[in-house]
Amino acid sequence: MSKKKKITIEDKLKEALIPKEEQPYKIPESWEWVRVATVNNVVTGNTPSKNQVEFWDQKDIIFVKPSDMNSKIIGNNIEEYVSESARSKVRIIPQKSTLLCCIGSVGKTSFLNKEGCTNQQINALVPKQSLILPHYNYYFIKSPFFQNQLLQNTSSTTIAIINKSKTESLKYILPPLEEQERIVKKLDSMLGRINEAKELIAQAKETFENRRASILNLAFSGELTKKWRESNSIESSKILLENLNKEKIRLWEEECEKALGEGKKKPSKPKLLSMDEMLIPKEEQPYKVPKSWEWVKLGNIANKITDGSHNPPKSKKTGIPMLSAKNIKNNDLDFSNIDRLITDEEFEKENNRTNIKAGDILLTIVGTIGRTCEVKQNFPKFALQRSVAVISTYINNNYLKLAFNSKFLKDSMMKRAKGTAQLGIYLNNLKELNIPLPPLEEQKEIVRILDNVLEKEEKINEILELEEMIELLEKSILDKAFRGELGTGNLEDVPSLEVLKNILEK
């Protein structure tokens, strides 16, 4: 029988270290590039059976889900626990581990301050404390370099995923332990001040957002335009709905004429709804509105409700941007952070389906649901991913865009949203949204008032800009920390390669 070949220290080092030609950037001489698995045990969580009541009837062991990871530090501030009887059915994660969301909100990070367990959407990085300090581990996982690695290594159809083996193979920077301690101390100080600023901004945002919510509530209950109605003679919104059918026919006839001129097939005649079919019965109406208003389904007043690609083409080095929900910010399109480019041919195929035009409303429907913007007249070419819907209606689109920002419609969308790793709302559910519908002239008046009132709330935009600046500053500090540029180096440190050799030899 042949003897098993002994693995030498050189073999172990070769497996642990990143070859020089594969190292992303230069780091101090006493530091090393290694794999995540060299310095961490990666543990994917699991969920004990919900049918076993005894596993869930006591608050013994914290059970962490991605929704709990909005807190930077996790202790008892979570929703669910499992009983001690479930200990053998879960994967226990020791305290001072770093939790990393690996499905859906990939990259979301928290520090576990108490022993616990997680569901399968989370990978726990349990530090090998002879090599790395727990808080250094946490800060490095949050660094821009590591977060970008995660995104580049995700597999995605509709939900982003990074599995355990890919996580283990990611590149990791290993300084000497003494240097890690100094880096943590410096980051605690610098990021502590940044976190204080973030808390002040969050408080200010809450004040402005509460005021905004109150104004929108008055607008879409009819209170904002009460005096206007008293001094203006207006028709019932039923007249608008009657004209809607006429508008459908007019647009269809235009399309038929265009198709005839281009030698194309005539489009199908639109389905016309009766007044009873368009109106929501009184007993089903969400709340009371003025007599001249009506309640309708979004699908009954829309001429287009579609979403972006469910199977987006692979990204190219150059081309036309394909936007996702993250690119809709502050009621506008943000082209500064594009992660997917497609060819002209791919764009034409996508645009033939979505047919994006000036005046259309874009609505985020996956992840952060409910952000909106209007497609401007001079917009550049772009396509959309599944997380964004395109909506156009027969009513005032600006009225509808503002209505989507109201608490009522935001809550309605969240109630209809489904998903485990990431919430999303299907188009059929979107079409079922209840919309308070004033007459057209009152819609215009509501838009005019809200545009004037909300424009004066400029401080919220200033705060949002300040928030973005602070986020960039935080990323810059973390980036410098893991390049050895925070002034924490010491030539007397034992090089991390020597420490690594000693451990691998044991």
Secondary structure, DSSP 8 states (H G I E B T S, - for coil): --------HHHHHHHHB--GGG-SS---TT-EEEEHHHHEEEEE-----TT-GGGTSS--EEEE-GGGGGSSEESS-SSEEE-GGGGGGS--B-TTEEEEE-BSSTT-EEEE-S-EEE-TTEEEEEE-TTT--HHHHHHHHHSHHHHHHHHHT-EESSSEE--HHHHHHSEEEE--HHHHHHHHHHHHHHHHHHHHHHHHHHHHHHHHHHHHHHHHHHHTTT-TTHHHHHTS----HHHHHHHHHHHHHHHHHHHHHHHHHTT-----------HHHHB--GGG-SS---TT-EEEEHHHHEEEEEE-BSS-----SSSEEEE-GGGEETTEE--SS---EE-HHHHHHHHHHH---TT-EEEE-BSSTT-EEE--TT----EEBTTEEEEEESS-HHHHHHHTTSHHHHHHHHHH-B-SSS-B--HHHHHT-EEEE--HHHHHHHHHHHHHHHHT-HHHHHHHHHHHHHHHHHHHHHHHHTTT-SS---TTS--HHHHHHHHHH-
